[in-house]
Amino acid sequence: MKPDRFRLPKEGSPLSADVNIAVIYYSSTGTVHQLAEAVGAGAATAGATVRLLRVAELAPDEAVASSRPWATHAAATAHVPLATPDDVHWADGVIFGSPTRFGNVASQLKQFLDTLGGLWVRGMLADKIYSGFTSTSQLHGGQESTLLALYNSVYHFGGIVVPPGFTDAVKFDDGNPYGTSHVVGNQGDIPVDATARAAGLYQGRRVATVTAQLKAGRRNLPGAIA
C-alpha cells in the first residue's frame, strides 16, 4: 500500500535551517554520475547548498583507454571537482554514490572513505546525515548489499543514516528503500530513466530536508551537539 501522507514539506518550501550537502560519487561509464546529478538537483531544489564531487580514478590510464564508454565518460567529467576530506567536513549531510562491484562499494569510493581517518579520529564525521545510491548490471546484482556495505562505514563514523525508505510514491516505482538504484544491463546500455531520476531527486530533497530539521532542532536544545 502506498503512503497517502508524505513527510516532506511541499516543494519550494524553505528549509528550517541553512544546510550544506556534498554529493560524492564514483562513476566509470556515467550511470552513477547521472544519478548523482539528480540527487544533487533534488537537494538544491530543497534549498541546500550543494557540492557535486567525484572521487579519483584508481584504474591505470591504459585500462580506462581500453574501454570507449569509460574513456568517453572520464573526458566528459574531467571538469567535476575531486572530493577531499575538507568537503566532508564542510557538509552537514553527505550522499555517497558508487556502482556495485561484487556486491560491494567500488574500490575508488572505498579508497576515499579510507582517507577520512583524520576527521574520524577528531570526531568530525559524527552526527552528520549520510545516504547512498548505486547501480548494477543485473536486477539482483547486489544493490542492497552495496548500500548496506556503504552504511557500515557510516556506523563507524557515528553518522546518521537517512535512507529514502518507502516515504514517497516514487519509491514504490523504483523499489529500493535503501537508496536510489538503477539496473544498466550486461552491456551497460539501459539508460537512466525517468523513474530513477525521480527517485534521485526525491532522495536528495529528503536528505536536505531531514538535515535541515536536525540542524534546526539542535539550535533549540540547550547543550546540544554543535
Secondary structure, DSSP 4 states (H G I P E B T S, - for coil): ---SS-SSPPTTPPPSS--EEEEEE--SSSHHHHHHHHHHHHHHHHT-EEEEEEPPP-S-HHHHHT-HHHHHHHHHTTTSPBP-HHHHHH-SEEEEEEEEETTEE-HHHHHHHHTTHHHHHTT-STT-EEEEEEEESSTTSSHHHHHHHHHHHHHHHT-EE---TT-STTHHHH--TTS-EEE--TTS-S---HHHHHHHHHHHHHHHHHHHHHHHHHHTSTT---
